[in-house]
Amino acid sequence: MDVTREDVLRCARLADLRLEEAEIEPMRRAMEELLTHAQSLDALDLAGVEPTTHALPMTLPRREDAVVASFTQAQALANAPDAAEGLFRVPKAL
């Protein structure tokens, strides 16, 4: 798959990357190689192959969804270094 210098510069701009002039051609070749490999995967016959989410078969552990007792508001705020009006107070983060 052909990748042009303009393709590289557009991708860099979209990714908010600043490429030096010397980095553009190696990046173009790498992108071209990657896309050519990805395009070659289209030739594979995947009829009858089910999609997978993991390379190995696995089952996720499950537990029953049950309502259980929890902390009261007072218990949750008991060790808070600073609380006000029933809420945790924290320094401003700007």
C-alpha positions, 0 to 999 in steps of 0.5 A: 500500500502506498503511503505518501509524505503527505499521509505521514504529515497528516497522521502526525498532525492528527496525533499531535506529533512534531516530526523532524525532517529526518524522521518523515521518510523512515516513518513513511516506510514503516507505515507502508510496511505495516499497512501492506502487512495488514492488507495481506491478511485480507487474503486469508480464508477465515470462513467458519472461524469464530471471532475471539477475544482471547488467544486462549479459551477462558471463562470469567469468574462470576458471582451473584449480584446481591445487595449487601450492607455498606458503609454509612456516610458517617463511617465513610467520612470518619477517617477523612482528613477534611470533610464538609457537608457530608462530602470529602474535601480535597485541594483544587486541582487545576 
